[in-house]
Amino acid sequence: MLYFFAAWCPICHQTNQTLTSWYTHGDGLLTIYRINYDTEKSLEQKYGVTYQHTFVKVDGKGNLITILTGPSDEELRDLLKA
């Protein structure tokens, strides 16, 4: 899972705290790679990301599975379990 995160984004910081609490408990969720929204333009272009606080689920070869922008905690948790 790729998480397009911006350091200036308050929603991103809030989501990061939520993710930290989930992963602290070892719930068997997918691995997340935090991607800098402001610098990783090639990845944004590859996956069609146009907004920070976007999650991109990819397969083992980097092929796009799904994109979720601005998810609720419930939507994000469901995506991370799949």
C-alpha distances in whole Angstrom, upper triangle without the diagonal:
4,7,10,12,16,19,21,19,21,18,15,17,18,14,14,17,16,12,15,17,15,14,17,18,16,15,13,10,7,6,5,6,9,10,14,14,18,18,15,17,16,13,14,16,14,12,15,13,17,16,14,13,10,7,6,5,6,9,10,12,10,11,10,10,10,10,11,13,15,14,16,15,16,14,11,12,13,9,8,11,11
4,6,9,13,15,18,16,18,16,13,15,17,14,13,16,16,13,15,18,16,15,19,20,19,18,17,13,10,9,6,5,6,6,10,11,14,14,12,13,13,10,10,13,12,10,13,11,14,13,11,10,8,6,5,6,8,11,12,13,10,12,10,11,11,9,10,12,13,14,16,16,18,15,12,14,15,12,11,14,14
4,6,10,12,15,13,15,12,9,12,13,10,10,13,13,11,13,16,15,15,18,20,19,18,17,14,12,10,7,6,5,6,8,9,12,13,11,13,14,11,11,14,14,12,13,10,13,11,8,7,6,5,6,9,11,14,16,17,14,15,13,14,12,10,10,10,11,11,14,14,16,14,11,13,15,12,11,15,16
4,7,10,12,11,13,12,9,12,14,11,11,15,15,14,16,19,18,18,21,23,22,22,21,18,15,14,10,9,6,5,6,5,9,10,9,10,12,9,8,12,13,11,11,8,10,8,5,6,5,6,8,11,13,17,18,19,15,16,14,16,14,11,11,9,11,12,15,16,18,16,13,16,18,15,15,19,19
4,7,9,8,10,9,6,8,11,9,9,12,14,12,14,17,17,17,20,22,22,22,22,19,17,15,11,10,6,6,5,5,8,10,10,12,15,12,11,15,16,14,15,11,12,9,6,6,7,9,11,14,17,20,21,22,18,20,18,19,17,14,13,11,11,13,15,16,19,17,14,17,19,17,16,20,21
4,5,5,9,9,7,8,12,11,11,14,16,15,16,19,20,20,22,25,25,25,25,22,21,19,15,13,9,8,6,5,7,9,11,12,16,14,13,16,18,17,16,13,12,9,6,7,10,12,15,18,20,23,25,25,21,23,21,22,20,17,16,13,13,15,17,18,21,20,17,20,23,20,20,24,25
4,6,8,10,8,8,11,12,11,13,16,16,16,19,20,20,22,25,25,26,26,23,22,20,17,15,11,11,8,8,9,11,13,15,18,17,16,20,21,20,20,16,16,13,10,11,13,15,18,21,23,26,27,28,24,26,24,26,24,20,19,17,15,18,19,19,23,22,20,22,25,23,22,26,27
4,6,9,8,8,12,13,13,15,17,18,18,21,22,23,24,27,28,28,29,26,25,23,20,18,14,14,11,10,10,13,15,17,20,19,17,21,23,22,21,17,16,13,10,11,14,17,20,23,25,29,30,30,27,28,26,27,25,21,20,17,15,18,19,20,24,23,21,23,26,24,24,28,29
4,6,5,7,9,10,11,13,15,15,17,19,20,21,23,25,26,26,27,24,23,22,18,17,13,13,11,10,11,14,16,17,20,19,17,20,22,20,19,15,14,11,8,8,12,14,18,21,23,27,29,29,26,27,24,25,22,19,17,14,12,14,16,17,20,19,17,20,23,21,21,25,26
4,5,5,6,9,10,11,13,14,15,17,19,20,21,24,25,25,26,23,23,22,19,19,15,16,14,14,15,18,19,21,24,22,20,23,25,23,22,18,17,13,11,10,14,16,19,22,25,29,30,31,28,29,26,27,24,20,18,15,12,14,15,15,19,19,17,19,22,21,21,25,26
4,5,5,6,8,10,11,12,14,16,17,18,20,22,23,23,24,21,21,20,17,17,14,15,14,13,15,18,19,20,23,21,19,22,23,21,20,16,16,12,9,7,11,13,17,19,23,26,28,29,26,27,24,24,21,17,14,12,9,10,11,12,15,15,13,16,19,18,18,21,23
4,5,5,6,9,10,10,12,14,15,16,18,20,21,21,22,19,18,17,14,14,10,11,11,11,13,16,16,18,20,18,16,20,21,19,19,15,15,11,8,6,9,11,14,17,20,23,25,26,23,24,22,22,19,16,13,11,9,11,12,12,16,15,13,15,18,17,16,20,22
4,5,5,6,9,10,10,13,14,15,16,19,20,21,22,19,19,18,15,15,12,13,13,13,15,17,18,20,23,21,19,23,24,22,22,18,18,15,11,9,13,14,18,20,23,26,27,28,25,27,25,25,22,19,17,15,13,14,14,13,17,17,15,17,20,19,18,21,23
4,5,5,6,9,10,11,13,15,16,18,19,19,21,18,19,18,16,17,14,16,16,16,18,21,21,23,26,23,22,25,26,24,23,20,20,16,13,10,13,15,18,20,23,26,28,30,27,28,25,25,22,19,16,15,12,12,11,10,14,15,13,15,18,18,17,20,22
4,5,5,6,9,10,11,12,14,16,17,16,18,15,15,15,12,14,12,14,15,15,17,20,20,22,24,21,19,23,23,21,21,18,18,15,12,8,11,11,15,17,20,23,24,26,23,24,22,21,19,16,13,12,10,9,9,8,12,12,10,11,14,14,13,16,19
4,5,5,6,9,10,10,12,15,15,16,17,14,15,13,11,12,9,12,13,14,17,18,18,21,23,20,19,23,23,21,22,18,19,16,13,10,12,12,15,17,20,22,23,25,23,24,22,22,20,18,15,14,13,13,13,11,14,15,12,13,16,15,14,17,19
4,5,5,6,9,10,11,13,15,15,17,15,16,16,13,15,13,16,17,18,20,22,22,25,27,24,23,27,27,25,26,22,23,19,16,13,16,15,19,20,23,25,26,28,26,28,26,25,23,21,18,17,15,14,14,11,15,16,13,14,17,17,15,18,21
4,5,5,6,9,10,11,13,13,15,13,15,15,13,15,14,17,18,19,22,24,23,26,27,24,23,27,27,24,25,22,23,19,16,13,15,14,18,18,21,24,25,28,25,26,24,23,21,19,16,16,14,12,11,8,11,13,10,10,14,14,13,15,18
4,5,5,6,8,10,11,11,12,10,11,11,9,12,11,15,16,18,21,22,21,24,25,22,21,25,25,22,23,20,22,19,16,13,14,12,15,16,18,21,22,24,22,23,22,21,19,17,15,15,14,12,12,9,12,13,9,9,13,12,10,13,16
4,5,5,6,9,10,11,13,12,13,12,11,13,12,16,17,19,22,23,22,25,27,24,24,27,27,25,26,23,24,22,18,15,17,15,18,18,21,23,23,26,24,26,24,24,22,21,19,19,17,16,16,13,15,16,13,12,16,16,13,15,18
4,6,5,7,9,10,13,12,14,14,14,16,16,19,21,22,25,26,26,29,30,27,27,30,30,27,29,26,27,24,21,18,19,18,20,20,23,25,25,28,27,28,27,25,24,23,20,21,19,17,15,12,14,16,13,12,16,16,14,15,19
4,5,6,7,7,9,8,11,12,12,15,15,19,21,22,26,27,26,28,29,26,26,29,28,26,27,25,26,24,21,17,18,16,18,18,20,22,23,26,24,26,24,22,21,20,18,19,18,15,14,11,12,14,11,9,12,13,10,11,15
4,5,5,6,8,7,10,9,10,13,14,18,20,22,25,26,24,27,28,25,25,28,27,25,27,25,27,24,21,18,18,16,18,17,19,20,21,24,23,24,23,22,21,21,19,20,19,17,17,14,15,16,13,11,14,14,11,12,15
4,6,8,10,11,13,13,13,16,16,20,22,24,27,28,27,30,31,28,28,32,31,29,31,28,30,27,24,21,22,20,22,21,23,24,24,27,26,28,27,26,25,24,23,24,22,20,19,16,17,19,16,14,17,18,14,15,19
4,6,9,10,13,14,15,18,19,23,25,27,30,31,30,33,33,30,30,34,32,30,32,29,31,29,26,23,23,21,23,22,24,24,25,28,27,29,28,26,25,25,23,25,23,21,20,16,17,19,16,13,16,17,14,14,18
4,6,8,10,11,13,16,18,22,24,26,30,30,29,31,32,28,29,32,31,28,31,28,31,29,26,23,23,20,21,20,21,21,21,25,24,26,25,24,23,24,23,24,23,21,20,17,17,18,16,13,15,16,12,12,15
4,6,9,11,13,17,19,22,25,26,30,30,29,31,31,28,28,31,30,27,29,27,30,28,25,22,21,18,20,18,20,20,21,24,24,25,24,22,21,22,20,22,22,19,18,15,14,16,13,10,12,13,10,9,12
4,7,9,12,15,18,21,24,26,29,30,28,30,30,26,27,30,28,25,28,26,29,27,25,22,21,18,18,16,17,17,17,21,21,22,21,19,20,21,20,22,22,20,19,16,16,16,14,11,12,12,9,7,10
4,7,9,12,15,18,21,22,26,26,24,27,26,23,23,26,24,22,24,22,25,24,21,18,17,14,15,12,14,15,15,19,18,19,18,16,16,17,16,19,19,16,16,13,13,13,11,8,9,9,5,5,8
4,6,10,13,15,19,20,24,24,21,24,23,19,20,23,21,19,21,20,23,22,20,17,15,12,12,9,11,11,12,15,14,16,15,13,14,15,15,17,18,16,17,15,15,14,11,10,11,9,5,6,8
4,7,10,13,16,18,21,21,19,21,21,17,19,22,20,18,21,19,22,21,19,16,15,12,12,10,11,12,12,15,13,16,15,15,15,15,16,18,18,17,18,16,17,16,13,12,14,11,8,10,11
4,6,9,13,14,18,18,16,18,18,15,16,19,18,16,18,16,19,17,15,13,12,9,10,9,11,12,13,15,13,15,14,14,14,13,13,15,16,15,16,15,16,15,11,12,14,11,9,12,13
4,6,10,12,15,14,12,15,15,12,14,17,16,14,17,15,18,16,14,13,12,10,10,10,11,13,13,15,12,15,14,15,15,14,15,16,17,17,19,18,19,18,14,15,17,14,12,15,16
4,7,9,12,12,11,14,15,12,13,16,16,15,16,14,16,14,11,10,10,9,10,12,13,16,16,18,15,17,16,17,16,14,14,14,15,16,18,17,19,18,14,16,18,16,14,17,18
4,6,9,8,7,10,11,9,9,13,13,12,14,11,13,12,10,10,10,10,10,13,13,16,17,17,14,16,15,17,16,14,14,14,15,17,19,19,22,20,16,19,20,17,16,20,20
4,5,6,6,9,11,10,10,13,14,14,15,12,13,12,9,10,11,12,13,16,17,20,21,20,17,19,18,20,19,16,16,15,16,18,21,21,24,22,19,21,23,20,20,23,24
4,6,6,7,10,9,8,11,13,12,12,9,9,8,6,9,9,11,12,16,17,20,22,21,18,19,17,19,18,15,15,13,14,16,19,20,23,21,18,21,23,20,20,24,24
4,6,7,11,11,10,12,15,15,14,12,11,10,9,12,13,15,16,19,20,24,25,24,20,22,21,23,21,18,18,16,17,20,23,23,26,24,22,25,27,24,24,27,28
4,6,9,9,9,12,14,15,15,13,13,13,11,14,15,16,16,19,20,23,23,22,19,21,20,23,22,19,20,18,19,22,25,26,28,26,24,26,28,25,24,28,28
4,6,6,6,9,10,11,12,10,12,12,11,14,13,14,14,16,16,19,20,18,15,17,16,19,19,16,18,17,19,21,24,25,27,25,22,25,26,23,22,26,26
4,5,5,6,9,10,10,9,10,11,12,15,14,15,14,17,17,20,21,19,16,17,16,19,19,16,18,17,19,21,25,26,28,25,23,26,27,24,24,27,27
4,5,5,6,9,10,10,12,14,14,17,15,16,14,16,15,18,19,16,13,14,14,18,18,16,18,18,21,23,26,27,29,26,24,27,27,24,24,27,26
4,5,5,6,8,8,11,12,12,14,12,12,10,13,12,15,16,14,10,12,11,14,14,13,15,15,18,20,23,24,26,23,20,23,24,20,20,23,22
4,6,5,6,5,7,9,10,12,10,11,10,13,13,16,18,17,13,13,12,15,14,11,13,13,15,18,21,23,24,21,19,22,23,19,20,23,23
4,6,5,6,8,11,13,15,13,14,12,15,15,17,19,17,14,13,12,15,15,13,15,15,18,20,24,26,27,24,22,25,25,22,23,26,25
4,6,8,11,14,15,16,14,13,11,13,12,14,16,13,10,10,9,13,13,12,15,16,19,21,24,25,27,23,21,24,24,20,21,24,22
4,6,9,11,13,14,10,10,8,10,10,13,15,13,10,9,7,10,9,8,11,12,16,17,21,22,23,20,18,21,20,17,18,21,19
4,6,9,12,13,10,11,10,12,13,16,19,17,14,12,10,12,11,9,11,11,15,17,20,22,23,20,19,22,22,18,20,23,21
4,6,8,10,7,9,8,12,13,17,19,18,15,14,11,13,11,8,10,9,12,14,18,20,21,18,17,20,20,17,18,22,21
4,7,10,8,11,12,15,17,21,23,22,18,18,15,17,14,11,11,9,12,15,18,20,22,19,18,22,22,19,21,24,24
4,6,6,10,12,15,18,21,24,23,20,19,17,18,15,11,10,7,9,12,15,18,20,17,16,20,21,18,19,23,23
4,5,9,11,15,17,21,23,23,19,20,17,18,16,12,11,8,8,11,14,16,19,17,15,18,20,17,18,22,22
4,7,10,13,16,20,22,23,19,20,17,17,14,11,9,6,6,8,11,12,15,13,11,14,16,14,15,18,19
4,7,10,13,17,19,20,16,16,13,13,11,7,6,4,6,8,11,13,15,12,10,14,15,12,13,17,17
4,7,10,13,16,17,13,14,11,11,8,6,5,6,8,8,12,12,14,11,8,11,12,9,10,13,13
4,6,10,13,13,10,10,7,8,6,5,6,9,11,11,15,15,16,13,11,13,13,10,11,14,13
4,7,10,11,9,8,6,5,5,6,8,11,14,13,16,16,16,13,11,13,12,8,9,11,10
4,7,8,5,5,5,5,7,9,12,15,17,17,20,20,20,17,15,16,15,11,11,14,12
4,5,5,5,7,7,10,12,15,18,21,20,22,22,22,19,17,18,17,13,13,14,12
4,6,7,10,10,13,16,18,21,24,23,25,24,24,22,20,20,19,16,15,16,14
4,6,9,11,14,16,19,22,25,24,27,27,27,24,22,23,22,18,18,19,17
4,6,9,11,13,16,18,21,21,24,24,25,22,19,21,20,16,16,18,16
4,6,9,12,15,18,21,21,24,24,24,21,19,21,20,16,17,18,16
4,6,8,12,14,18,17,21,21,21,18,17,19,17,14,15,17,14
4,7,10,14,17,16,19,19,19,15,14,16,14,11,12,14,11
4,7,10,13,12,16,17,16,12,12,14,12,9,11,13,11
4,7,10,10,13,15,15,12,11,14,13,10,12,15,13
4,7,6,10,12,12,9,8,12,11,9,11,14,13
4,6,9,12,13,10,10,13,14,12,14,17,17
4,7,9,11,9,9,13,14,12,14,17,18
4,6,8,6,6,9,10,9,11,14,15
4,5,5,6,9,10,11,12,14,16
4,6,5,6,9,10,10,12,15
4,5,5,6,9,10,11,13
4,6,5,6,9,10,11
4,5,5,6,9,10
4,5,5,6,9
4,5,5,7
4,6,5
4,6
4
